[in-house]
């Protein structure tokens, strides 16, 4: 696979635009103009996490059938892992019986 992309990077946004057609396999190609944009948000002074991913994906199937799709995903409510894990474990312990589990193995 030979991919050529123009990449722009600002403090809070990364943009990649495909500059030429790129074969993924014999049946699928990513077409020129495909654009992926990744937005970032600061969670501490030195840590930035993804808050939005937008894609305009142009593909050709069997080099004949072309299509373009748009997709946008957002991410929010970031919390430190320790806090989330503690909350998860306390809710699991209070809502379920934790005991021994026997697993039967078949040859």
C-alpha positions in Angstrom: 0.0 0.0 0.0 1.4 3.4 -1.0 -0.3 6.3 0.8 0.5 9.9 0.2 -1.2 12.4 2.6 -0.8 16.1 3.3 -0.8 16.5 7.1 -1.5 19.8 8.9 -0.9 20.0 12.6 -2.1 22.8 14.8 -2.2 22.8 18.6 -5.6 21.3 18.8 -6.4 19.8 15.3 -4.6 17.3 13.1 -5.8 17.1 9.5 -4.8 14.5 7.0 -5.8 14.7 3.3 -5.1 11.9 0.9 -3.2 13.3 -2.1 -3.6 10.4 -4.5 -5.5 7.2 -4.9 -4.2 4.3 -2.7 -5.0 0.6 -3.2 -5.8 -1.1 0.1 -6.2 -4.5 -1.6 -7.2 -5.8 -5.1 -10.8 -4.8 -4.5 -10.7 -1.5 -2.6 -9.0 1.8 -3.1 -9.0 5.0 -1.0 -9.4 7.9 -3.3 -7.8 11.3 -3.6 -9.6 13.9 -1.4 -10.3 11.6 1.5 -10.0 13.7 4.6 -9.5 12.8 8.3 -9.7 15.5 11.0 -8.8 14.8 14.6 -9.7 17.4 17.2 -8.0 17.4 20.6 -8.9 18.9 24.0 -6.5 19.6 26.9 -7.2 17.6 30.1 -4.1 18.8 32.0 -1.3 21.2 31.2 0.6 18.6 29.3 -2.0 16.1 28.2 -4.3 16.4 25.2 -6.9 13.8 24.3 -9.1 13.2 21.2 -12.5 14.9 21.5 -13.7 14.7 17.8 -12.9 12.6 14.8 -14.4 13.6 11.4 -13.9 11.6 8.2 -14.8 12.2 4.6 -13.9 8.8 3.2 -14.0 8.3 -0.6 -13.4 4.8 -1.9 -13.7 2.7 -5.0 -14.7 -0.9 -4.9 -13.4 -3.1 -7.8 -12.2 0.2 -9.4 -15.8 0.8 -10.7 -18.1 1.6 -7.8 -17.2 4.8 -6.1 -18.8 6.1 -2.9 -18.2 8.8 -0.3 -19.3 8.7 3.3 -19.1 11.2 6.1 -18.7 10.3 9.7 -18.2 12.3 12.9 -17.5 10.8 16.3 -17.2 12.8 19.6 -15.6 11.8 22.9 -16.2 13.6 26.2 -16.3 13.2 30.0 -12.7 12.2 30.3 -11.8 11.2 33.9 -8.7 9.7 35.4 -8.5 5.9 35.0 -8.1 5.4 38.8 -11.4 7.2 39.5 -13.3 5.2 36.8 -11.8 1.9 38.0 -12.7 2.6 41.6 -16.3 3.5 40.6 -16.5 0.3 38.5 -15.2 -2.0 41.1 -17.4 -0.6 43.9 -20.5 -1.0 41.7 -19.5 -4.5 40.7 -18.8 -5.6 44.3 -22.2 -4.2 45.5 -24.3 -5.6 42.6 -22.8 -9.1 42.1 -21.5 -12.0 44.1 -17.8 -12.6 43.4 -16.7 -16.1 44.1 -14.8 -19.0 42.6 -15.4 -19.9 39.0 -14.7 -23.4 37.6 -14.0 -23.6 33.9 -14.4 -27.0 32.2 -11.8 -27.7 29.5 -12.6 -30.0 26.6 -9.7 -31.9 24.8 
